[in-house]
Amino acid sequence: MANDRHSKAIRKRLEQKPPGERLSLEEIRELKKIEAERVNERIRRGVRPEDQSQVWQQLFAEGRFLPANRRQTANRYLTGLTALNLNMEGRTAPGWHSTYLCLWENWTWSGDSIMDSTHLLGQRGVYDATSELRRHAPDTPEATLAASYERAVFDLLHHYAVLDKPVPNIQACDIDHEVDFDLIRQWINESEALSEELKYAMLAWLRV
């Protein structure tokens, strides 16, 4: 009870504190408790639109501090080298750096470090990779999506063609044993939204 009274006294003092006045260490600790209580209460009841402050978005946009079953990955999907290092059902990953899959900080998401290609292919080649990802990162959220090997290569080629830069760290001959290049060529040739210059640059990489 004494601690509760002391805490209430500090909070009352904080409410009356003029803007710009320095905070004591005791007041800073109490502010941290207030924020922790606020966050825990919102997690318990579920996040509402009014909670979506800029700070909240920075902390929770990727669900890093929420239980796995409460996280959301929206329409993003893992792609690029991350997807190429992930085993698919009935298929073996053409990449050889699967150990870094354990660190979600290293995961490559569409629309992040690689341009999103949904406007070109929709959801073609995108699948639910939750089960396989949990072998590496147990806290992977439900319904975490990943690109197939073909979609991952398409995304890489599109990204670097737009930037007019060579695709780094991987060559076609490194992965052609496991990736269907004919399907990628088909996607490229059928895409009306790709310019002829981009198509040429993307197809050039596939000429093993």
C-alpha positions in Angstrom: 0.0 0.0 0.0 2.9 2.4 0.9 4.3 1.8 -2.6 1.0 2.5 -4.2 0.6 5.8 -2.3 4.2 6.7 -3.2 3.5 6.0 -6.9 0.3 8.0 -6.9 2.1 10.9 -5.4 4.8 10.8 -8.1 2.1 10.7 -10.8 0.3 13.6 -9.3 3.6 15.5 -9.2 4.2 14.6 -12.9 0.7 15.9 -13.9 1.5 19.3 -12.3 5.1 19.5 -13.5 5.7 22.5 -15.9 6.7 21.7 -19.5 10.5 21.7 -19.9 11.3 21.1 -16.2 13.9 18.4 -15.7 12.7 15.0 -14.5 14.1 13.3 -11.5 15.3 9.7 -11.7 12.3 8.6 -9.7 10.0 10.4 -12.0 11.6 8.8 -15.1 11.1 5.4 -13.6 7.5 6.1 -12.9 7.0 7.3 -16.5 8.4 4.0 -17.7 5.9 2.1 -15.5 3.1 4.2 -16.8 4.1 3.4 -20.4 4.5 -0.3 -19.6 1.0 -0.3 -18.1 -0.4 1.4 -21.2 1.2 -1.0 -23.6 0.2 -4.1 -21.6 -3.4 -2.9 -21.4 -3.5 -2.4 -25.2 -2.0 -5.8 -25.9 -4.7 -7.4 -23.6 -7.6 -5.7 -25.3 -6.2 -5.6 -28.8 -4.8 -2.7 -30.8 -7.4 -0.2 -31.9 -7.1 2.6 -34.6 -6.8 5.3 -31.9 -3.6 3.5 -30.6 -1.8 3.9 -33.9 0.5 6.7 -33.0 3.8 7.2 -34.7 5.7 5.7 -31.8 3.2 2.7 -31.6 3.8 2.1 -35.3 7.5 2.1 -34.9 7.4 -0.4 -32.0 4.6 -2.7 -33.2 4.3 -2.4 -37.0 6.2 -5.6 -37.5 4.7 -7.2 -34.3 8.2 -7.7 -32.8 6.9 -7.3 -29.3 3.6 -9.2 -29.6 3.0 -12.9 -29.2 3.4 -14.8 -32.5 -0.3 -15.4 -32.8 -1.1 -11.7 -32.5 1.4 -10.5 -35.1 0.5 -9.4 -38.6 2.6 -9.5 -41.7 -0.1 -7.8 -43.8 0.5 -8.6 -47.5 4.3 -8.5 -47.4 6.2 -11.7 -48.1 9.8 -12.8 -47.7 11.8 -12.8 -50.9 15.2 -12.4 -52.4 18.0 -14.4 -50.8 15.9 -15.1 -47.7 13.4 -17.1 -49.8 16.2 -18.8 -51.8 17.6 -20.2 -48.6 14.3 -21.6 -47.4 13.3 -25.2 -48.1 9.9 -25.5 -49.8 7.8 -28.6 -49.6 9.3 -31.2 -51.9 12.1 -28.9 -52.9 15.6 -28.1 -51.6 16.7 -24.5 -51.2 19.1 -23.4 -53.9 20.8 -21.0 -51.5 23.4 -22.1 -48.9 23.1 -19.6 -46.1 20.1 -21.0 -44.2 21.7 -20.3 -40.8 20.9 -16.6 -41.0 17.2 -17.5 -41.2 17.3 -17.8 -37.4 17.6 -14.0 -37.2 14.5 -12.3 -38.4 16.4 -9.0 -38.5 18.1 -10.4 -41.6 15.0 -11.4 -43.4 14.3 -9.7 -46.7 10.7 -8.4 -47.2 9.0 -7.3 -50.3 8.6 -3.6 -50.4 11.5 -3.1 -48.0 15.1 -3.8 -49.2 13.6 -5.3 -52.4 10.9 -3.6 -54.4 7.5 -5.1 -54.2 6.4 -6.7 -57.5 2.7 -7.4 -56.6 1.7 -4.9 -59.3 3.4 -7.2 -61.8 2.6 -10.7 -60.6 0.0 -10.4 -58.0 0.3 -13.4 -55.6 1.8 -15.8 -58.1 4.6 -17.8 -56.5 3.8 -16.6 -53.0 3.0 -19.2 -50.4 2.5 -19.7 -46.6 5.9 -20.5 -45.3 5.1 -20.4 -41.6 5.9 -24.0 -40.8 9.3 -24.1 -42.4 10.3 -20.7 -41.0 9.4 -21.9 -37.5 12.1 -24.5 -37.8 14.6 -21.6 -37.9 12.7 -18.9 -35.9 10.0 -20.5 -33.6 8.3 -17.1 -33.0 7.4 -16.7 -36.7 3.9 -15.3 -36.9 1.0 -17.2 -38.4 0.5 -16.9 -42.1 4.0 -15.5 -42.8 4.3 -15.6 -46.6 7.4 -16.2 -48.7 8.2 -16.2 -52.4 8.8 -19.4 -54.3 12.3 -19.7 -55.8 11.0 -18.4 -59.1 9.2 -15.4 -57.6 12.3 -14.6 -55.4 14.5 -14.6 -58.5 12.0 -12.5 -60.4 11.9 -10.0 -57.6 15.7 -9.8 -57.5 15.9 -9.3 -61.3 13.2 -6.6 -61.3 14.7 -4.7 -58.4 18.2 -4.5 -59.8 17.0 -3.9 -63.4 15.1 -0.8 -62.1 18.2 0.3 -60.3 20.3 -0.5 -63.4 22.7 -2.5 -61.3 24.0 -6.1 -61.5 22.4 -8.6 -59.1 25.0 -9.1 -56.3 26.1 -12.3 -54.5 24.4 -14.8 -56.8 24.7 -16.0 -60.4 22.2 -17.9 -62.5 24.5 -20.9 -62.8 24.5 -21.2 -59.0 20.8 -22.0 -58.8 19.6 -23.2 -62.2 19.5 -26.8 -60.9 16.6 -25.9 -58.6 14.9 -22.9 -60.1 12.5 -23.0 -63.1 14.0 -20.3 -65.3 11.4 -21.0 -68.0 8.6 -19.9 -65.7 10.5 -16.7 -64.8 11.0 -16.0 -68.5 7.3 -16.5 -69.0 6.4 -14.1 -66.2 8.8 -11.5 -67.6 7.6 -11.8 -71.2 3.9 -11.7 -70.2 4.2 -8.6 -68.0 2.7 -5.7 -69.8 3.8 -3.3 -67.1 7.5 -4.0 -67.7 9.2 -1.9 -70.3 11.2 -3.6 -73.0 14.4 -2.2 -71.5 13.6 -3.9 -68.1 12.6 -7.1 -69.8 15.9 -7.2 -71.7 17.9 -6.6 -68.5 16.1 -9.2 -66.5 16.2 -11.9 -69.3 19.9 -11.3 -69.8 20.7 -12.6 -66.3 18.8 -15.8 -67.1 21.0 -16.7 -70.0 23.2 -19.3 -68.3 
